[in-house]
């Protein structure tokens, strides 16, 4: 999709994202500052101070939208939703009749997200990614690593968040971290390792990893309601964005085509239960997923966007059969 080189947009890709055997390697996020409740980090948690740049299509950005909704931070943290199908200059911030959810940039007036990166760090070289968390007060990017942003939303906005549920409780942290590591490597990023593999060997290894872990999760969810036991945790919210995209994008386009999530009884019911948690369904936009992924030219050179969206996230689920 392109990168910034010394603050100037280029159509190039990062060479280090392809390994010697053709495997896809994800580059680390570049901005890693923190918001803290007491402000000692240099960025204090305050209502109205912070702004998210996201797209509905991106699963990493979806994590932050899930937390914004689940924690009741909708009024405290503003959002710009980028267009799902315009990539010539990277993530594009605009308004189009076909995408009424996308609101442009009402904070800085940027047309492209790379303008925020160049403004925050003149001469920046690297990827321009969503989510990007912006500080309106200092006009800086705080963080563009979704795993860190969701923990800030979870813990640092006490008294500001409308829901004080802790999705990373102390007594489950070791288990959550273990589950996150497995799911990230093999499922969240595993589907990308399939889709962007540059060799048959790399693709098949990723494919096998994806379905090995999905099979394990299916078996686990036959015995317990959530990934780490009887309560929803960060591990569940980190898995959900991959599940809701799987059947409409990863199965057909990323060649993850052994079976759909719909073919897993427990995973499909679990997915629907999480979607139906208060506030979450508004973050689930399957048409954006299809437009987002099918607009990647190297995966879909014709640019034809499928019309169908064959998943019902609001259907009845059977998860109440398991204890909480």
N, C-alpha and C positions, 0 to 999 in steps of 0.2 A: 504493500500500500504506500510505500515511500517513507522517507525519514528526513529529518532536518540535518543539514551539514553546515556547521558554523552559522547556524541561525537561518539558513536558506533552504527552502523545500526542494527535495530531490526525489526522483522516481526510483532511486536505488533501494535495495534491501540490505539488511545487515548480514554480512557474510557469515558471522559467527552463529547465526541461527540454523545453519546446516552443518551437521557433524561429518566426520570422515567417511562414515558408512551410509550417509544419506539420511540420517535421522534428524528430526526436527528438534532444535534446542531453543528453548524460550529465553530471551534476554531478560536480565534483572531490571526491575523498575528503578528509575533514576532519582526520584524525589522521595525522601524518607523522613521528613520531619514529622512531629507528633503534636496533636492537640492534647492538652491535659486539663483536668478539672481546675487545678490551682494555678495554671498559667506558667508554671516553672519551665515548661518546655519552650516557652516563647510564643506559644499559640494557646490562648485560653479558650475553653469551651464557653461560648456565648450564643444566645439565640440571635439569628439573623446575620451573623458574621461570616459564615462559610457557605460556599457555593460548589455544587457538584456539576461537572461536565460529564455526561454519560451518553450512551445510546441504549435504546431498549434491546437492540440485537446482541450486544456483547455480554457474554456470561459473567465476565469479571465485573463489569459495571453493574450487572443485575444483582450481584451480591450486595452492593451498597444501597441499591434501591429497596431490596428486601429489608435491610436493616433500618433504613430510614422509615419505612412503613411499619415494620414490626415494633420498633421502639417508639413510635409516635413522634417522630422528628420532622414531620412534613412541614410544619410551620417554622421550625427553627433553622432548617437547611434548605436553601433554594436550589433549583435544578435547571440546567439547560440540557434538553434532549436533542442530540444530533440526528441528522437524517440517516436512514439505514442504507441507502442505495447510491450515495454520491461519494466517490472515493478518489477522484482525480488529484485532489490536493489534501488527501487524508480526511479525517473526520470533519464533516461540514455542518455548520450551524446555520440553519435557515428555516423558513416556513414554506410548506408546500401543501396544496389542497388535498393531495392524496395521503399526506401524513399529518393529520390535524393535531396529533399529540406533540409534534415537534415545535418548539417555541422560539427557536433562534437563541441568541445570547442577549438577554435583557440586562445583564450586569456590566459587561465590558464592550459589547457591540462587536465582538470578533466574528468574522465570517468562517474562519477555519480554526480548529483547535490548536494547530501549530503556532498560531499567533500568540496564544497564551504562553506557550513554552518559550518563544523568542522574547516575549516581554518579561517573563519571570527570570530568564537566564540568557542574556544576550550571548550569542556565539554558541548556543547549545548544539551539540551533535548527538543524535540518537533517535529512538522511536518516540512517537507521539501517541499516547494511549489513553483509553478510558478504562476506569474512572480517573478523573483528575479532580482533586479537592483543592479549591482556590480560597485564599483568604482575602476578603474584600477590603479589610483594613490596611494590610501591608501590600496588597496587590502582588502577592506571591503564590506560587504553587506550594502547598503544604506537603502533599503526598499523592503519588499515583500508583500505590500498591494496595490492591483491594483487600488483601488479608489483614493489613494494618488499619485501613480505614474502618472496616467493620468492627474491629476491636475498640477503636476510639468511640464509635457510635454506641457500642454496647456499654462501655465503662465510664467514659469521661463526661457524659452529659446528664449526670444525676441531677434531678431537680428541674431539668429542662425537658427531658424525654417524657412523653406521655405514658410510656409503659416501662416500668423499672425491672422487668424480667431480665435476669442475668443468663445469657445464652452461653457463657463461658465460666460456669461455676467452679470454684476452687477444687471441690472434691472429684470433679470429672475431667480436670484439665489434662492429665496424662492420657486418659482414654481418648479425649477429643483430639489431642495432638497426634496420637497414633493413627486414629481413623483419618484425620485430615491428610496426613502424609501418604497413606495408602491410596486414598481417593484422588488426591491431586495428581500423583504420578501416573496412575493407571486409568483414571476415568476423566476427571476435569481436563487434564492436559493430554491424557491418552488419546482422546478423540482427535486432538490437533496433531499428535504424532502420527496418527493414521492419515489424516487429510493432507498433511504437508510433507509426508515422507517422500524422499527423492530416490528410494531404492525399494525393490520388492522385499528384501530382507528386513529393512527398517519398518516397512508397512506391516508385514506379517507379525513381527514381534509386538508392535503396538496393538494390533488387532487382537492378538491372543491375550495381551495384558488387560485390555478393556473388558473382554468378556469373561476372563477368569475372575476379575474382581466384581463385575456385575453379578455373576453367578454366586459369589460368596455373599454379597449383600442381599440377594434374593433369599438365600437360605437363612441369613441372620434375621431378616425382617419377617420371617415366618414364625420366629420365636419371641421377638420383642418389637415394640411399637416404633421405636426410633433407633438410630444408629448406636447411641451410647446408653440405651436403657429405656426408662419410662418417661423421659422428658425431652422436649425439643432442645437441641443445642446448636452451637455453631457448626458442628459437623453436618447436621441436616441441612441447614441453610446454604452451606457451601456445595452440597451435592445437587440441590434442587435446580439451579440454573442449567446444569448439564442435562438433567432428566427432561426438562420441558422442551429443550431444543433437539433432543436425540432423534425422535421419529420424523421430524419435519426437515432436519438439516444433516445431522451426523450420519444417520442410517443411509440416506441416498447419496449425499454429496461427498461426505468424508469416507465413504466406503466401509462404514461400520455396519455391515449388512448381514451379520449372522442372524440377528433377530432384533425386533423393536422393543422398546420399553413396554408397549402394549401387550407384548407376548409374555411378559413377566407378571404374574398375578400380584405378588407382594410389592414390587417396585412401582407398578402402575397405580395401585391403590394408595400407597405411601405418597407418591407424587401428588395425587389429587388431594389427599388430606392436607399436605403442606400448602398447596395452592389456595386452599379454602380457609387457611388461618386468616384472622382479621387483617385486612389491608393488602394482603399479598396478591390477590387476583388482579388488582389494578396494575401490578408490575409485570404481568405476564402478557406478552404481545406476540403471538405466533407469526402474524404477517410480517412483523419486523425481522423475525429470525430468518424467514425465507428470503426476504429482500436483502438482508445483510449478507448472508452467506452466498447466495446465488449471484451477487454482484461482485464477488471476488473473481477477477478476470482469469487468473491462471487456473482456477478450478472449473470455471464455467465460461469458456471463451465466447459462446454465442450470446451471453447476456440475457437469455430467456429466463423469466422468473415464473416458476410454477404457480398455478392458480389455487390449488387445493391447500387446505390446512387440516389434515386428518387426525386431530387430537381433540378430545373433549376434556378439558381440565376441570370442569365443574360437575362432572358426573359423580354419582354416588360412590363412596368408598366403603370398604369393610374394616377399616382399621380399629374401630371401636371394639372389635372382638378381642383385642389385646389390652392388657392392663396398663394404666398410667399411675 
